[in-house]
Amino acid sequence: MGGIHPLSHFEANLSLLSHRQPDLAAQLRQIHTSSVKVFPSASGNPSACYEHGESIVALHSRYDPIKEARQTLKKQDFSGADYFILFGFGLGYILDALQEMSAAASNHYFIVESDLEILKAAFEARDLRSLIALPNIHFAWPISGPELAEQWQRFFDPVQAQKSAFITHLPCVSLNPPLFKAAAEIIQSQTFQIFTDINTLVGKAEAFLDNFVKNIRNAILAPGIAKFVKLFPRVPAIIVSAGPSLDKNVHELRGFQDNALILSTDTALKPLLAAGIDPHFVLTGDPSHLNFLHLKGAPTKETLVVAEASSYPEVFEEFERTLTCTFENSSLRSLSDMLGNKGSLRAWGSVATMALDFALLLQCDPIIFVGQDLAHTDGRIYCTGICFDEEWFAGVLNPADWHNKQENLRSSRRTVTVEDIFGRPVESTDKLTAYWNWIIKIRRDHPEARFINATEGGILRNHVEISSLRDALHRECRNNLDLRNRVASAYAEAQKSNILYAGVDLSQLLGESISIRDVLRKGLRLCESNGVNSPSELMHQLEAAKDAIYSAPHLAPLMDCLNQMGNFNFLRRRNTVVRQRLDSQLLSELCAIYAEYFNSVREALSKIDKALLQITANLNENCSAKTKLL
């Protein structure tokens, strides 16, 4: 891999890397390579060893590093793989050998190296420009916790990916086995979570739509969170989740309801009430009846419920005082316009992240987390007092039975091992580490606010202050701010200024539906005429028909949500076919793929049409009821 003078390797390699990963390039420039010793091998290629104290680890063969790398790869089967995760880079010979064996343009390379000294030594010793210039390559850094999870989420494309393969460079991995083990767990768990999220959207999309239709009258009548924007600047907010550690310190919150806003997740409401604490707000956005059980029958007179417009419908009926909102970037946003400007929140799969965004909307500072373990602290999934306790622990008579039941509950979840705030290993899950990643990202995006983790357990340890709840309360929440009365007054004012809509003209949405149906008919006719046009022309026409569906700006996002699996299957099958040369047999298969896709869109559109008709009826009924009152 020659072509430039060795002294120029580093600058040439770094110049190329800086276009893709400027932060990593800047870090490599600052690193000193005192632990890595590079020397010529018998074959002439550079080799290296790693010195740590009195121990020396040979990173490559002293005789022929590239031959050694080829032998390493021969021991593994990479057939069908297009995503390669390299654990340990060394001087890069493994990637050279991999390119010799499989150099497809669709291949993706995710490189995890535990020590930047090794990576810098590689950039100094060799001309790696042809490797760094590969179309789909990423050098992971940092390589632990939420940062690694975030990088993998950006890198991994579930539509394109066919098969992933882990390649281990044993000398590098031997320098820090626990770190690489944790990295493997994070990558595997995030991959699993990506596909789980797709399946979750498929399962819940119809529930979101059905609930919105049923809720529309109540959601219109309820004031929106938009009335609360920036209403509590510099007021401390305490976000209470139902993690296991809540049992340790929930009692500390008593007597602080006028000193800090208490924002409860739906799961934590009943444990808070049982401890004698009535939160100011409880947030909910899950569409399922099972989740509604956390709120059903909760004996609260003070709490305001912040309910997303597609929450389980009985939420609006269970509580007298509700605020409504919509989810930011929701697929239902074309329908949400019917509610007026209620305000939106980000919810990245967890009601705790929804509560965090609400605290930021209120402009609270500091934001204090309680019960936010994001892990199975002490082998437990939740705190005591949640609505499932009676069901889960029915018949438990002694501590041994209780521990066995907890173990059974945990065994149904895919777990990963993470370091907790005390530096100890603790069990977490794919979803919980994903939420951790999201919270850390929000923290970095809001440097103006202070974030304090007063959970006293769990894994939320990056970029937040760690404190006991007692210390946080007495340090940050000393002043009586009359918050109970201020919240009540704000809600009363929001009710008075709430704008009610007598009805909404749905003609634009119905017009888009008619237009899409016309496109689908044309697309299906094309699928039946595969002998008329040339392969390239037919492919062009089929793609044009597919693209025409997205000329309906209001309904297209909703159709995508309802047709997640149809889209996913279509893209994977189409991409497999178009990589090949189109002959008559493949052309017939391609037409079948497009026909299946067009039919899946038509099925989703039928569900939307049904919802639009029901919305029209509900709004007309609402308008008639108000007319009678007048």
N, C-alpha and C positions, 0 to 999 in steps of 0.2 A: 504494500500500500504506500508506495513512494510518491515522489512528485515534488516535494518541497524539502528544504533543509531541515533536519531534526530540530534545530533551535527554534524553528518557526512553527512546529507542530501545534504547540499550545495556543498561540494566537489565532492560527487558521481554524483550528477546531472550535475555539471559543467564539470566534466571530460568527460561525455558522450556528452554534447553539444559541447565541444571544438573540437571534431572530425569533426563535420559538420559545425559549425559556430564559428570558433576560435575568430574572431573579437568581436562578441557579447559576448562570454564567457569572454574575457578580459575586456570588458566594465562592465559587471555585477560584476566582482571582485572588481572594483573601486567604485561601487555605495554604498552609505550609505542609510539605510532604516529608516530614521527618521520620515517620514510621515505615514508609514504603521505600524499599531499595530496588532500583531497576538496574539490570545488568544484561549483557548480550548472552543469548543462549547459543548452544553449539550450532544450531541451524542459521544463526544470524539474526533471528527475530528477537526483540526485547523480551526478557522474562523479569519476574519480580518476586520479592518475598516481603512479608510484613513482620516487623519487629515490635514486640510488645513486652517491655521489661526484659526478662532473660529468655523469653520464648521467641522462636522464629517460625513463621508459617510460610511455606513455599506456596505462592499463589499460582505458579505455572511450572511446567517442566523446564529443567535446565538444558534439555537437549532440543526439543521441538514442540513449542507451545501449541501451534496450530494443529499438529498431528494429534496431540493429547486431547484437544478440544473435539476433533472429529471422532476419536474413540469414545469420548464421553457421550456424544449424541447418538452413536450407534446402539447404545444400551437402551434407548427409549423409542417408543413408537409415536410418531407425530402425524400419522396419516389423518387427513381431514382437518387438522388444526389450522386456524388462522389467527388466533390470539396467543401469543407467546409471552409468558411472564418469566423473566430471567431473574433468579435470586442469586445475586453476586455477578458483578461485571468483570472484575479483575482488569486486565488490559484489553478486554474486548474480544478475545479469540473465540469464545463460545458463539458470539453473534456472527463472526466471520464464517465459522463452520456451518452455522444455521443457514446463512445466506447461500452457501454452496449447495446445501441439501434442498432448500425450499425458498425460492426468491420471488414468490408471487407478489404482485403489486398490492393485493388485498390483505397481505399479512400485517399484523399489528404487533409491536414489541414494547412491552412495559418493563422497564429495567429498575430493579430494586437493589441498590448498593448501600450497605450500612455505614460506610465510612467515606466521606468526601475526599479524604487523602488518597484513597485508592482510585477514585474517579479522576482526580486531578493528575495523578501519576500516569494514568492511561492517556489523558489528553496531552501530556507532555512527551510521552515516549513514542507515540505512534500517530500517523496521519489517519484519523478516523472520519474524515469528511464524507466518504461514501456511505458510512453507517449513519452518521448524524443526519445526512440528507435523506434518509429513507422516508417515504411519505407518511408513515404511521409509526412513529417512535416517540417514546416519552421516558425521560429519566426521572423517576419518582424522587421527590424531596420536598418536605420531610417525609419520612417513611413510617410514621406511626400515628395512631389515633385518628381523629377526624380529618386531619390534613391528607393522609393517605387515602381515606375513604372518598374524600371529595375529588381527588385526582383520578381515582379509578372510575368514579361515576361519570366524569367528563370524558374519559378515554374510551369507555366501553359502550359499544353500540349494540343493543340487544337485537336489532333488526338485521344487522350485517353479520354478527358473530355466528360462526358455525360450531367451533370447538376450541376450548382453551387448553393450553398445555403449560405446566410448570417445569422449568428447566433450572436445575440447581447446580451452581458452581461451588462444590463442597469446601474448598479452602476458604472462600469468602464467608460462607455460611457458618463455618466452624468458629469464626471470630466473634459471633454474637447469635447463637442459636435461638434464644428466646425472642429476640427482635424479629428474626425471619419467620419464626413460628406465628407470632402475633400478626405479622404482615400477611401471611397466607390466610389466616382466619378472617382478617378484615376483607381481603379481596374476595374470598369465597362467599362471605356473608353478604357483602354488598352486591355481588352478582345475583345471589339468591334473592336479595331484597328487590332488586330491579325487576326481576320477573314476577315476584310476588306482588309488587305494586301494580304491574300491568293486569294481573289476575284480579286484584282488588278493585281496580277501576272497572273492569268488566263486570264484576259481581255487583258493584254498588251504583253504577251509572244509572240504571233504571230506577233504583230507589231514590237517588237524588232528584230525578225528574218527577217521579210520582209524588214525592213529598213536597216539592216546590208547588206543584199544581194544587195540592190539598192546602198548603199553607198560605197561598197568595193573599187571601182576604185578611188573615190575621197579621201577615207580614206587612201589608200596606197600612193597617191600622196602628201597628206598633211604631214608636219613634225609632229612629236609626242611630247608630253609634256616631254618625257624622255630627250629631248635636253635641258630642262629648270631646271633639278634637281639641287638644291642647287645653283642656279644662282644669287639669291638675298639675301645672308645671312645678317641678322640684318637690313634689310630694312623694314620699317613699311608697313604693308598691311592693307587696309581698305576694309572689305567685306560689300557690300551694298545690302541689301534686300529691298523688297517693302512693308514692314510693315507700318501701319498707321503713326508711329512717324517720318517717313522719311520727311514728309512735314515740320516738325518743324526745321530741321537742314541741309537739303540737300545743301542749299546755302553756308554753311560753307566750303564745299569741293572745291569751286572755287579757283583756284590759287595754289592748292597743288598737281597738277599732276606730278610735278618733285620732290616732297618731299616725296610722299608715293605712293605705287602701289595701284590702285583702281581696285578691283575685283568686278564686278557686277554680280548678278544673272540675268538670262534672263528676269525675271519679272520686274526688276528695271532699265533695260537699257533705255527705253523711258523716264521715269521720270528723269533720270540723264541727258540725252541729252537735255530735255526740260529746265533743270536748267542750261544749258551751260557747262556741265561736260562730257567730253569724257573719259570713263574709259580705262584703259590699257587692261583689259581682261573682256570678258563676257563669262559665262559658261552656257552650256545647255546640257541636257541629256534625256529629255522627248521625247518619240517617237511620240507624237500626233500632228496633225495639229493645234489643238486649242492652244497648248503651243507655237508652232512656231509663232503664231500671235504676241507674245511679241517681236519678232525679225524682223518680216517682215516689210520692208520699213524703218527700222531705219536708220536715216541719219548720219552714222558714217564712217569716213575715217581712223581713228586712231586705233580703237579697234581691238584687236585680239580675235577671237572667239574660245574658247576651246569647241569642240563638241565631245561628246562620239560617237563612231562609229555606234550606232543604233539610233541616233537622227533623227528627221524628215528630210528626204533627202534634202529638199529645203534649209536647213541651209547651206550646203556646196556650194550651187549655189548662195545664197543671198549675201554671204560675200567673198570678194577676199582673205582675209588673215585668214586662219583657222589653228588651231592646233587640232590634234585628240588624243583621248585617249580611253581606254576601262575601264569598271567598274571592280574593284577588286572582285574576286570570282564570276564573272558573269557566268551564265550558258552558255554563248556564247564563253567562253574562248577557247574551242577547235577550233572554227572558227577564233577567234581573232588572233591566231598564224599566220594566213595568212598575217596579216598586218605588221609583223615584230615587233620589240620592240618599240611600240609607247608610252608605259608608261600607268599606271593605276591609277585611283582615287577611293576612297570609296565614295559612295553616298547612304546614308541611307534614301532613299525616298524623299530627298529634295535637290534642286540645291544649297541651302545655305550650306549644309554639304559637297557637292562636292567642292564648292569654298573654304571652310575651309581646306579641304585636299590638295587642290592645293596650298594654302598659306603655308602650312607646307612643301609641296614638294619643294617650292621655298626657303624654310628655312627663311621665313620672321619673323621678331620679332620687335616690338609687333604686334599682330593681333587685329585689332579694328573692332568691329561690329557696323554697322549703319543700322537702319530700321529693326532690328531683334527683333520685338516685341514678336513674338510667341503667340500673343493674340489679341483680338479685342479691342485695345486701343480706348477709347472714342466712343465705339460702332461701330467702322469701321473695315473692313476686310483688305483693302489695302490702300496704299497711293494714292493720286490723280495722274492721268497721265498714268495709265496702259492701255493696249490696249482694255480692256472691258468697259472703262468708258462710251463711247458713246452709247454702247448697253444697259448697265445697267441703265443709267440715262437719257435715251431718254424721253422727255416729262416732265421732272422734272422742275417745274417753281418757286418753293419757298422752304424755309428751311423745312417746314413740310413734303412736298413730298419727299425731300431728306432723311430725317430721317426715314420715313416710308419705303423707298426703302432699306436703310441700314438694317433696322430691318428684312425685308423680306429676304435679302441675308443671314443674320446670322441665321435665323430660319431654313434654309435648312441644317445646320450643327449641328452635335451632340456636345454640349458644356459642359465644366466643369468649375468650378470656382477655380481660382488659385490666390495666392497673388502676386502682381506686385512688382517692385523694390522699390516702395514707401510704401509698406506694406498695400496696398489697394486691395480689391477683384476685379478681372477682369475676363472677360469671355475668355476662350481659347477652344481648340478643342482637340480631340483624337490625331490627327496627329501632331499638333503643340507641345503638351506636349511630344510626342514621340521624336520629333526633339530636343527639349530642353534636354531630357535625353541623347541623342546621343552626343550633343555638350559638355555637362558636362563630359561625359565619356572620350571624346577626350582630354578635358582640363586636366583631371587627368593623362592621358597617356603621356602628353607632359609637364612635369614640367619645361623643359628648356625654354619654350616660355611664354611670358606674353600675357594675354588675357584681353582686355578692352572692356566693353560694353558701347558704346557711343550712344546707341539708344535713350536714354532719355524717355523711356517708356517700357511697356511690362514686361516680367517675367524672363528674363535671368539674374539671380541674384546670383547663386551659383558658387563659385570658380572663379569668374571673378572680375576684378576691375570695379567699376561703375564711370563713368565720363560723363560730357557734351562733345559733339563733339568738341566744340571750345577749351576747355581746353586740350583735348587729342591731337588735332592737334598742338597747340602751345607748348605743352610740349614734344611731341614725334616726331613731323614731322617738325622740324625747319630748317633742312639743305636741300639745293638744291642738289639733287643726280643725276640730268640729266636723270631721269628715262624714259622719252619719247624716247629719243635717244637710251638709253641702251636696251629698249625693242625692238625697231625697228632693232637694230644691232643683237640682239640675234635671232630674227626671220629670218633675212637674212642669218645668219650663219647656222641656223637649216635647211633652205631650201637647202643650198649648200651641206650639209652633209647628206641629206635624202637619204636613200637607197631605190631604187625602185625595186619591184619584178616583173619579166616578167611573172611569172606564178607559181602555186603551185601544187604539186602532191597531189591529193585528194584520192589516191588509199587506204590509210590507213583508212580514214573515210568511204569510200564506202565499204571497206572490213568489217568494223565493222557493217555496216548496213545489209549486207548479213548475217553475223553471227547472229545478233539479230533476223532477220526474221526466221532463222532456229530454234532458241530457241522458238519463239512464236508458230510456227507450232507444235513443240513437246508439248508445254504446253497446247495448245488447244486440242490436241489428248488425253492428260491425263485427261482433264476435261470431256471428253466423255466416259471415261473408268472407272467410279467410282465403278463399281461392280466387277472389276477384282482384285484390291488390297485391303488389310486391310485399315481401316481408318488411322492408324498411318503411314503406308507405303505411301499411296496416299498423305497424308499431307506433308510428307517428300519430295516426288518427286515434288509436286507443288511448295514448297518453294525453292527447288533446281533450278527449272526452272526460278522462279522469280529472284533468286540471280544470275543466269547465265547472265541475261540481263545486270547486272552491271559489268560484266567482260569486257565490252566495255568502257574503261576509258574515251574516248574522247566524245562519243555521249551520254552516260548515263546521265550526268548533264543536257544536252540540252533537252533530252527526259523528264526528271523530270520537267523541267520548262514548257514545252509545255503540260504536262499531270498532272498539279497540281491537278485539281479536280478529275481526275481519280485515282491518288495516294491517295488523301485524302479520297474519298469515299471507296476505297478498304480497306485501313487500319482500318477505323472505323467499316466497316461491318465485316471484318475478325476478328478483335479483339473481337467483340461482340459474334461471333460464337465460337471461340476457348476457351472462358471462360466456355463453356458448354461441357458436355460429348457428344462425337460424336456418333450419331446413324445414321441409313440409311437416314433419312429425313434431318438431319443437314448436312450430308455428301453431299447430292445432292445440298443443298443450298450453301455449301462451294465451290463446283465445279462451280456453276453459278457465284459466286463472283470472282473466279480466271479467269474464261472465260471472264467476263466483263472487268477485269483488263488487260488481255492480248490483248484484242481487242482495248482498249484505248491506249495502248502502240503502237500497230500497226498503229493506226490513227496518232499518234504523229510522228512516224517514216516516214510515207508517206510525211508529211510536211517537214521533214528534207531532205529526198531524193530529193524533188522538189527544195529545196533551194540549195543543193549541185550542182545540174545540172545547175541552173541559175548562181551560182558563177563561175562554170567552164567556162560557156559561156562568162560571163563578164570579167574574167581574160584573156581569150584567145583573146577577142576583144581588151583589153588594151594592150596586148603583140603585136598584129598586128599593132595597131596604132603607137606604139613606133618604131616598125621595119620600118614602112614607113617613119617616121621622120628621122631615121638614114640613 
